[in-house]
Amino acid sequence: MDKKQPDTVISGTVQSVVFQNEENGYTVLRLRSDGKLVTAVGYIPGITVGEGLTLTGSWTSHPSYGDQFKAEMAERSLPREADNIYAYLASGVIKGIGARTAALIVQEFGSRALEVIEETPEELTKIKGITEKRAMEIGQLFQKQEGLRRLMDFLVRYGVKPAAAARLYRIYGEDARDEITRNPYLLCDDYYGLDFFEADNLAIQLGFDADSPERVEAAVLFELRHNEGNGHVFLPRDKLALATSQLISVSSDRAKEAIADLADGGYIVSQTVAGVDACYREDMFRDESYVAERLLQMAGMLRGTVMGLERKVDRAEERSGVKFAKTQRMAIETAGNAGVMVLTGGPGTGKTTTVKGILELYDELGYNTLLTAPTGRAAKRLSELTGRDAQTVHRLLGAGAPDSRVEGRAFQRCASDPLKCDAVILDETSMMDISLMAALLDAMPPKAKLIMVGDADQLPSVGPGNVFADCIRSGSIPVVRLNRIFRQAQESAIIRNAHSINEGVVPVLKNSGGDFYFLQRLEPDRIADTVVGLVAERLPKKMGIPTADIQVLSPSRKTEAGTNELNIKIQAACNPAAEGKKEKRLERFTLRVGDRVMQTKNNYDLVWEKYPDGFGTEDDIMETSESGAGIYNGDVGYIEDIDEREETVTIRFEDKVTKYPFEMLGDLELAYAMTVHKSQGSEYRAVVLSIPKGVAMLKTRSVLYTAVTRARELLIIVGSGDDIRAMVNNDRRQRRFSGLRARLAGEVGNDEEK
C-alpha cells in the first residue's frame, strides 16, 4: 500500500543512475539525501551522477523494490564540490571526457572545473592530451547540455513535460527558451506531445492576454484539428469562428480576424467548395486536392479496350471455377479497361469472387498486382479469402522505415520512391481517410490502376473525410454495384437480416436457431449482465466458442451497458486479478497480463519486433526476421508482460511484439468490448451486440448494419426490440465537411452548394 505524502520535498546528490529511458526520460536513480541513500523514480531526462536534485513528490512502497520516492517535479543543480564534479565528469556525460581525464581536470581546476569548461574551455589545453580543438568541442558539448538543462528547469516550473523540452531544444537549440516565451502555443504541434490546453496554461502563466493573436490563432488551429477527429476535413468559416469563440471566450469577430491572419500566413486555406466558404488546415487542403487531382487523372487515362477482353474474362472464369454473374463480369471487364474503379456491395453479393476474377484477369495481362487494406485484420482476411499476400496500407507504404523517419516522412514509399506494381486492389475502402488515401496515391506509379472495394452502406472512416462515398457520389469514377445475394449466402440469417436492415426493414427478432439471435433486455444492468454471461460462460461452455473468438460491440461508450463499463466487467469475469499476475493501474482502468487491448491513435515511432513463432524471449531477438516501427489506430493485441522497473508493457499484435513506455499507456484501452465504429474492416467468429438505452445520435441504421455485418458465424443482439426498430428507421447520417465529392465533380469555386 502506498504511503501517500503529497508535496513532499527531498534534496540530495545523485549517486547512481539505475535505469534511464533515453526516449522519454523516465529514470530510476539513487540519491544521497540527509545522509541516507534513497531510490527515486520519475521523468528526469539526462540526469547524471554528481548532480544535485531537489525533488517534489510522494513516497510509495513497491512490492518488489521497496520504498521509492516518486518525483512529480525535479530541479537540478550542477555539482559544486570537487568530488561530485569528478563523479559527474567521470560518468561520461561529456563526450571525450572519461575517468582519467576527469581526474586531471579536477586536479587542475578543483571546484572551478565546470566553470572553466563552460566559460573558458581554452584553459583545458593545460591538461596533457587535450588539444585546442578538443577543448573547444568539450566546451560546446557542455554548453549544449547546460542549455537543455536550463530549458528543462525553466519549463518544469510550469508543469511542462521534460520530453517536450528535449524536443524543443532539438529544434531551436539555445533559442528554445526565447521561442517558447515568444509563443508558447508552438507546443501544440504533435511533435512536442502537448495539447492546446497544456500550452494555454503555460501561456497564461507567462502573462499572455486572453485575446492575444497567438492564443486565438492557436485556438482556431486546435478547432480544425479537433474536428478532423470527428471526421471533418474542413469547417465552414462561420462554424469555425463560432467554435473558436466558444472555446476561449472571445468574440466571433476576433476569431474571424485570426482566421484571416492564418490564411494570409498560409497556415490555413480558405476556398469556396460547393458554395461553402471552407477553411482547411494546410495539410488537409493539400491531401484532399491531391486525391481529387490524382483520381481524376487516373479516371481520364486513355486506355483503349483490352484486345480480346471477353475471351480473357472467359479464361479467368474457367480458372476460378465459378460462373460469373452479369454484374460481376461487368466489374471484371471495367477493371480491365479503366484506370480506377469502385466495386461495392453488401455481404453475400460476391465481392470476393469478383476480386478473384479481377486478379485472374490481371495475371493474364501480366500485371503485378498488390492487395491492401487499411487495418491488419482486414488485410489478413483479404489474404485468406483470395489466397494471395495482402498487407496493410501502412506496411505497404513502409511506415516507420528508418529512412522515412530520418527524413521526417510518415512513409518510405512516395512519388520519389514508388511502389513497384501495375495495379492496386484496396479492400475496405470505406475505412480510408483522406490523408491515408493521399499517401497511397502518392506512392502509386503514374500508370498503375486502382480498384477500390468496399461496402458503401457501412460507417465512414474514423479519420477525416468520406473518401469512398465521395468517390461514388461524384459521378466521375466508374462504379459497379453488386446487388444480387447468392443462394448460399441467403442461408445465413445474419446476411439476410443485414440486407433487410439496409433496406429499412426491421429484422425478424425470433430465436429459431441458426446464426442470428435476439435477447430482450430492457435495463442497462441486465443488458450488461447478460453480455458478460455470454462472453465468460454461455458461449464458451455451451457452443464451444472461446472468449478470444468473441467480440462485444456497442454503439456507445457510455452507460452501464456501453463499452467502457462492459470492458471492466468482462475483464473482471475473464481475466481477474490474481496473486502473481502483473497489472498496472491507470486512471480509468487497470491493465493486466492477458488483457485484450486496442491502440487508439497512430504512433509511427513505437518499435516492434517480429519473432519466428511464439513469444519472443531475449535469445529470440537475434533470430527475429523483421523489425520496424508503427502501431496504428484500431490495432488489437494482448498484454504479455508488465515491467515495473523498466516502466514498460509488452504487447503482442498478432506476430509483432512491442514495448510501451508507461507514459504511452494513455493511447491504449481495453478491447473486450469496442464501439461499432472501431470494429470496421474486421470480421469475428461471434459478435455480441449490446444496445443500451440513450445516446440516440449513435443509434442509426448504418451503425446497426455495420455491427451485424461484423459477425461471421454467430450474432447475438442484447437490448430492446424498440431500440432495434428505432435504429432501422433512423437513416440519418452525420454530415461530414468534406470537399472531395465537389472537387471530383468540378464544383470548387461555385457560388451555390449543389
N, C-alpha and C positions, 0 to 999 in steps of 0.2 A: 504494500500500500504506500502511495506517495506521502511524504511528509511535506505538506503544502506550506511554503513560506514565501508567498509572492513578494516581489520587490526587495528581496534580499540582495545585498551588495557585498562582494568579496574582491580583494585585490591581492596581487602577488606577481611572481616571476615564473614564466613558462620553463619548466624543467625538461619536458619531453613532449613530442607530438606523436601520439599513438597511431592515429589514423586521420587522413585528410582527403576528402573528395575534391580533386582539383577543379571539377566542373562546377560544383555548386558551393564549395567552401565549407561543407559540413566537416567538423573537426572533433576529435577526441584527444584531449591533452591532459598532462599532469601539471598542476600549478602549485608552487610553493607559496602558501598563504598563512600568515601568522605562525610560521614555524612548522606547519603541517603540510603534508603532500596530499592534495585532493584531486579527484578526477572531475573535469569539466567537459561538457559537450555543448555544441551549438554551431552556428554558422559564422565562422571566423576565418575567412579565406586568407591564405598567405601568412598565417601566424608562424613564428619561428622561435626556437629555443633562445632564451635570454631576454625576450621582450617582456615588458611589463603589461599586465592586464588588469582592468577593473571591469568586473562582470556584474550585470544586474539580471536576476532571475530567481530561481527557486531550487530547493533541494528535492531530489527524488530518490527512490530506492529501486534499483533494477534487480529483478530476481536472479540474474546470473552475475552481474558485475558490481552489485552492492550500491553504496551511496554515491550519487553523482550530483554535480551542480549543473542544472540545465540553464544555459545562458540565453536570455532573450535579447540583451543588448551588450555590446562589448566596446570598451575604449582601450586603445593600445598606446603604449609609450615605448620609445627606444630605450635600451639599457643604458645606464649611466655609470655603473661600476665596471672596473676593468675585467673582472672575472666573468660577468654577464655579457660584456661586449665580446670577449673571446668566444664564449659559447655561441653567441649569435652569429659571429663571422665563421666559426668553425663548422656550423651546421650546413654550410654550402648555400646559404641564402643569396650570396652574391657570386655569380658565375666567375670563376677564375681565382677565388679565394678558398683554399682548403685549410685544414687544421694547422699545417706548418706555417703557411703564410699568415694566417690569423694570429698565431703566436708572435711572429715577428712584428706585425703591425701594432699589436697591443703592447709589446715590449718597447717599441719605439715611441708610441704616442700616448699610451696609457688611456685615461678616460677621455682624451681628446680624439680618439681614433675615428669615431663615426663623424665627428665634425670635420676632420681633415678629409675623409673620403667624400663628403658631400660638398664642401665649400672650396677646398684647395687640394684636389686629388693629385696635382703635380708633386706634392710633397711625398707621395708614395714611392717616388723614384729613389728615396733614401734606402728603401728595402732592397736587398740584393735579389736580383732576378726580375724586378718589376721595371719594365721599360716605360718611357713616357707615353707611348701609345696604349700600353696595357693599363697604365694608371688612369688615363682619361676614360677608357672603356669601363673600368671599375666605377669611376665616379658617375658616369652616365647611367649605368645599370642601377646604382644605388639611388640616384635622383628619381629615376622612373619608379622604382619600388616605393620610395618615400612619397612620391606624388599620388600613387594609388592608395597608400595607407592614409594619407591626409584626406583624400576624397572619401574614402570609406568612413573615416572618423567624422567627417562633416555630414554625410548623408545618414549615418546610423542615428544621429541625434534626432532626425525627423522620421525615423521608423522605416527608412528605405532599405530594401533587401541588399545584402552585400554583393550578391551575384549581379545586380543591376549596376553597382558601382564599378565592378570589374569590366563589364561590357562597355560602360560609358568611357572608361579610361582607354579601352582598346580602340575606340573610335576617335576620341578627342584629345587623348594624352593630357598634357599639363593644362590644356584649356578646358577640361571637362567641367571643373567647378564653375568657371565663368559661364560656360554654355548652359549649365543646369540652373544657375542663378538667373540668367537672362530669360530662359524659357523652360521651366520645369516640365511643361507638357510634352516635351520631346520624349519623355519617358513612356508616353502612351504607345509608342511603337512596340509591336510584338517582340522585337528583338530584346528589349530590356525586361520583359516579363511583368510590367506593371500595368494596371488598368487605369482608366480615366480618373476614377475616384481616388486612387492612391496618389496619382500625380496631382490631382486637385488639392488634396490635403497638404501636400508639400508646398504647393504654390500659395495657399492661404497662409501657411506658417511663414513663408518668405515675404508676405506682405502684398501679394497681387490683389488688385481690385476685383470685385465680383463681376464687373463688365469689361475687364481688360481684354484687348484684342486677342491675346494669347489664350485666355480662358474660353472665350466664346468660340473661337475658331477650333480649338481642341474639342469642344462640346459638339460642334457641327460634325467633325470627322468621326467622333465617337458614335453619334446617332447613325451615321451612314454605315459604319462598321457593325454596330449592334444590330441594325435591321437586315444586314446581309445574313446574319444568323437566323433571321426569321424568313429567309428565302428571297428577299428583295435585292435586285441588282442596283436599283436606283430608288430615290424618293422624289416625289413631286416637290418643287421648291416650297410651296406653301406648307405642305406637311412637314418638311424638314425644318422650316423656320419655327413652326408651332412646337414640334417635339423638342427642339433646342431650347426654346424659351421656357418650356415647362421643366426641362431637366435642371437648368441652373438659375431659373427665376430672373430672366432678363426679358426685355420687350421683344416682340416679334420683329419689329423694325431693326433692332440691334442685331438680331440673329440674321436677318436678310443682308445687313451690311457685311457681316462676317462671311456669309456665303459668297457674296460678290467679290470680296477680297481674296478668298480662297480660289475662286475661279480665275481671277486675274493672275494669281501666283501659280496656276497650273496644278494645284492640289486636288481640285475637283473639276469636273467638266459638266457644263450645262448645255443641253441640246433639246430641241423640240422633237419628241418622239411620239408619233401618232396623236398629235395635238396636245401632248402633256409636256410641261416645262420640267424636264427630267434632270436631276442632279446626281452625278455619279462620283464616287472616288475614282481617281485617275486610272488605277489598275483595273477596276471593274469595267470602266468605259473601254479601255484597250482590249480586254478579253472579249467583251460582247461584240465589239466592232470587228475584231479579227475572226471570231467564229462565223459571223454572218458573211463576211467577205470570202472566207475560205469555202464555206458550204456553197455559196452561190457560184464560186469559181468551179468547184467540183461538179455541181449540177449542170453547169453550162459547157463542160468539156465536150468537144466534138468527138463523139465516139460512133463511128459507123456501126451498123448492125454486124454482130459477130457472124462470120461466114459459117453456115451450116449449124446455126444455134439450136434449131429444133432437134436435129439429129444428136447433137451433143447432149441436150437435155434428156433425150430418149436413152442414151447410153448411161447417163447419170442415174436415171430411174432404174435401169436394169441392174447396175452395180449396187444400188441401195436396196433392191428387192422390195420396193414399195411403189404402188401405183399412185402418182401424184394427183391430187385433186386439181380442179381447174385453177383456183386462186393460188395454190402452191406452185403450180407450173408457171403461172404468170409472174410470181415473185422471183422464181429462179431465172426466168428469161430477162426480167427487168434488171436483176443483179448482173447479168451478162453484159448488158448494154450501157447501163447508167453508171455515172461516176460516183453517185451517192444515192442511197435509197433508205426508206423506212419500212420495216416489216413489223407489223403489230397484230395482236390478237390475244384473246383471253386464254385461260387454261383449257387444254384438251383440243385446241384448234389446229395443232400440227406445226407450231413454230419450229420445234426441234427437227422434225422431219424435213421441213423446208430449208433450215440452216444446213443440214447434212447434204441436201440436194445442191445447194449453192457451193458447198465445199467440193463435192464431186465435180461440178462444172468447172470450178476454178482449178482443180487438179488437172483436168483435161486441157485447160488453157495454159497450163504451165505456170500458174501463179503461185507465188509464195504468200500464203495467207496466214495472218496472225489472228488468234482468238483472244478476246479480252473481256473483262467485266469490272465494274467499279469496286467490288469487295472480294475478299478471299473466298468467302462462302459461295458467292455467285460464280466466281471463276472455277472453283472446284466442281461445282455442279455442271457447268458448261462442259468441262473436260470429261466428266463421267458420261454425259449424255451424247457427246459427239465422238468419244474415243480419241480425241486429239488433245494436245497440250494447250492449256489456256492459262493465262496469267492475269493478275490484277493490272489495272491501268497503271497504278503506281510502280509496280515491279517492271512492267513492260517498258516504262519510260525511264527506268533507272533512278528512281527516287532514292536519295541518300547515298548515291555513289560518291566516292571520295572526290572526284574532280568536280562534280556539281556542287558539293558543299564548299570546296575551296573557292570556286568562282561565284558563290552566293546564289546559285540557281537551285530551284527545288528539284529539277530533273536533269539527268545526263543527256537524254535524247531530246533533241530540239532541231530547229531548221539547219543549224550548222553541223549537227551530228544525227541525221535522221535514222529512223527505223529502216531496216532492210526488208522491204515487203512490197507486194503488188496490191494487196488488199488487206483490210482490217474488218473483222466482224466483231461488233461491240454489242454484247448482251446486256440486258437490264439497263437500257439507256435512260429510262426514266429517273435513275439514280444519279445521273451525271449532272454536276453543277456547271456553271458557265466557265469557271476557271479551269477545272479539270478537262473540260471539253476543248478549251483553247490550247491547253498543253498537249493533248493528244493530236489535235490537228496540226500544231506546230511541228510535231515530230514525224508526221507522215510525209513521205516523198511526194513531190508535186503531182505525179500522175497516178498515185495509188487510189484505189476505190475504198469507200466506207459504207458498210452495211450496218444500220442502226436497228437493233432488235429490242422489242420490249412490249409491255402491256400499257397502252395509253390510259387505261382507267385506274391504274394504281396511283398512289400518292406521289407527288413530285419529290425531287431531291431534297435532302436535308440542307445542303448548301444553297447559295444564291442562284436563282434562275429557274426556268421551267423549260429546259432545253428540248426535251423530247416532244412535249405538247406544242411548243412554239414551232418546231420544225413541221409537225403535222398540220397545224392550223395555218401556216404561212401560205400554202398552196404553191410553193416554189420548189419543193423537193418531191420526187416520186414516192408515193405511199401505197403499200399493198396491205389491205386488212384481211385477216383470216377470220371468218365468221362461223364456219361450219364446225360443230362439235362432233368429233368422230365417235363411232359406236362404242368402242372400248372405253373411251373417256366418259360416255354417258352412264356407264355402270357405277360411277363414283358419285355419291350424294354430295361430296364436297364440291366437285366440279359443277354438277347440275345447280346446286344452290348458289354457287359463286356467280353463275350466269344469270340466275333469277334476280339476285341482289343487284347486279349491274343493270338489269332491265327495269329495276324499280318494283320487283315483285317480292313480297315477303316470303322467305323460305318456309317450308313445312317444318314446324317445330315439334316433331314427334320422334320418339326414340324407338324406332322399329328395327334397330340393328344397322349394320353397315359401318360407315366411317364418319357419320355426322350425328352428333348428339347435342341435346339441349337440356340443361338442368336449371329449372326455375328457382331462383333465389332472389328475394327482394331486399333484404337488409345487408348493408356492407359487411358486417361481421360474419354473416352466414355465407356470403359470397367468398370472402377470404378463407374461411374455414374449409369450405368445400374445395377450393382451388388447392390449398395446401394438402388436404387429404388425398386428392387425386395424384398430386406430384409425388408425395412421400410414401403413400401406401397403396392406394387402389390400382393405379396403372402398373406400377412395378410388380405387384403381387398377383393381381387378377388377370392382367393382359400381357405380362412379360415384357413391358416396355420400361427400360431402366430410366431413372431420373435424368441421366445425361442426355437421353434422346427426347426429352420433353421440354418444350419451350412455352413459358407462360407469357401471354401478351395482354395488353390493356391499352385502351385509347389514352388513359390518363395516368399521370404520376401520382396525383393527389388522391385523397380519401382513403379509407381503410382497405379498400379493395383495388387501389391503384398500385403502380409498380414499386413505389418507394416502400410502402408497408409490406407488400407481398414479398419483396426480396428479403426483408428482415425475418418474416415469418417462415419462409421456405428455408432460409439459411439455418434457422433455429431447429427446424424439423429434419433437414437433410445433412447439415454439417455443423452440429452443435459444438459449443466449447467443450474441451476435454483436457484432462491433465496431460501435459506434454505436447499438446497441439499448439503450434505457434500462431499468434494473432497480433494484429496491430489495430489499436483503437483510433478511429478517426472522429471527426466532429459529428457526422451524421450516422455512421455505422461502423462496424468492426470488420476487418478483413482477416480471414483465416486460411491456413494452408488447406487446399482442396476447393476453395471457393471458385465459382464461375464469375468472371469479371469482364467488363467491357471498357475499352478506351473511348473517351467521349470527344476527343479533338485530335486533329492531325498533329503528330510530333515527328518531324523529319530527322531529329537528332538522336533518338533512342537507338542504341546499338543492339543488334541481335546476332545470335549465332545459330546456325543450323547444325544439328547433330545427326550422325548416321542413323541411329534409332534409339528409342528410349530417352530417359533423362540424361542430359549432359553432365558428366562428372568433370572434375578438374583435369583428369587424364584425357578426357574426350576432346578437350579444347584444341589440342594439337592435331586431332584427326578430323575436325569438322570440315565439311566440304565447301561451306559457304558462310560468309558473314556480310552484314550490311547494316543499314540504318533506316529507321522509319516504322512507326506503328501508327495506324490510322483510325480515324473516327469510325466506330462500329466494329472494330476488331474484337473478337471474343476469345478469351483464354482462361487458363486455370492457374491458380497460385500454387507453386511448388515449394517455395521456401520463403521465410521471413528472417532476415539477419539484423538483429537489433544493433550489433556492434558496428556493422558497415552501414546501417540505416538504408537497407535495400530490400525490395521484394522481388523475388524471381517468379516470372510468369511465362508459361508456355502458351504460345499462339500456334496451335497445330504443330508444325515441325520447327518453329522458331522460338528461341528462348531469349528473354531479355531481362535485365535487372533495372527496376525502377528505383531511383533515389526516393527517400521518404517525401521530399518536398514536391514530387510529381504525382503523388497518390491522389491528389485532388482531381486528376484527369481520369480517374477510374470510378466505376460504380458497379455494384453487384448486378449480375446479369441472369439470375434465375428467372426473373421477370423483366421484360423490356417493353417499351412503347411500340405500338404498331409501326410507327414511322421508322424506328431503329431496326425493325426486322426486314425492311425492304431488301430484295435481292436474295433472301435466304429461303430455304425450304427445310422444314423439320419433320421428323418422323411423326411426332404428335404435337399438337398445339392445344393448350388450354387457354381459352379467351375469356378474360374477366371483364364484364361490362358493369362498372359501378354506376350509381346514381350521380347526377350532377355533371358539370363540365359539358354543357350542351354543344359548345362550339367544336368539340372534338368528336362528337357523335354524328358522323356523316356517312353517307353511302360509300364513299371511296375508302374511308378508314375501315369499315366493316368488310368490304370487298378485298382490300389488301390483306387483312388479317386472315380471312377464310382461305385465301389462295396461298398462304404460307404452309399449310398442312399437307403432308404427302399421304399418310396412312390413316390418321385419326384427328378429328376436330371435336372438341367439347366446348360449348359455349355455356358460361355460367352467368346468370343475371336475370333480368326481367324481359319477358316477351314484349312488353310495351316498349321498352327501350330499343329492342332489335327492330321492331316495326318503325319506330321513330327514325332510326338510323337509315333504314332503307328508303324512307320517304324524304329524307333530308339530302338532296343532291347539291347542296350549296358547296362550292369550292372556294377556298380562301384565295382572294386575288393576290397575285404576286406582281410587283412592279418590275417587269422585265421588258426590254425593248427588242429582243431577238426576233420575235414574230414580225414586228413592224419593220425591222431592218431587212429581213428576208423578203418581205412583201413590198419594199420600196416606199415605206410610209414615214421615213425620217424627214423631219422638216415640214410636214404637212401642218396646216393650221387647225384642222379638226381631227378629233380622235375617230378612228374607224373601228 
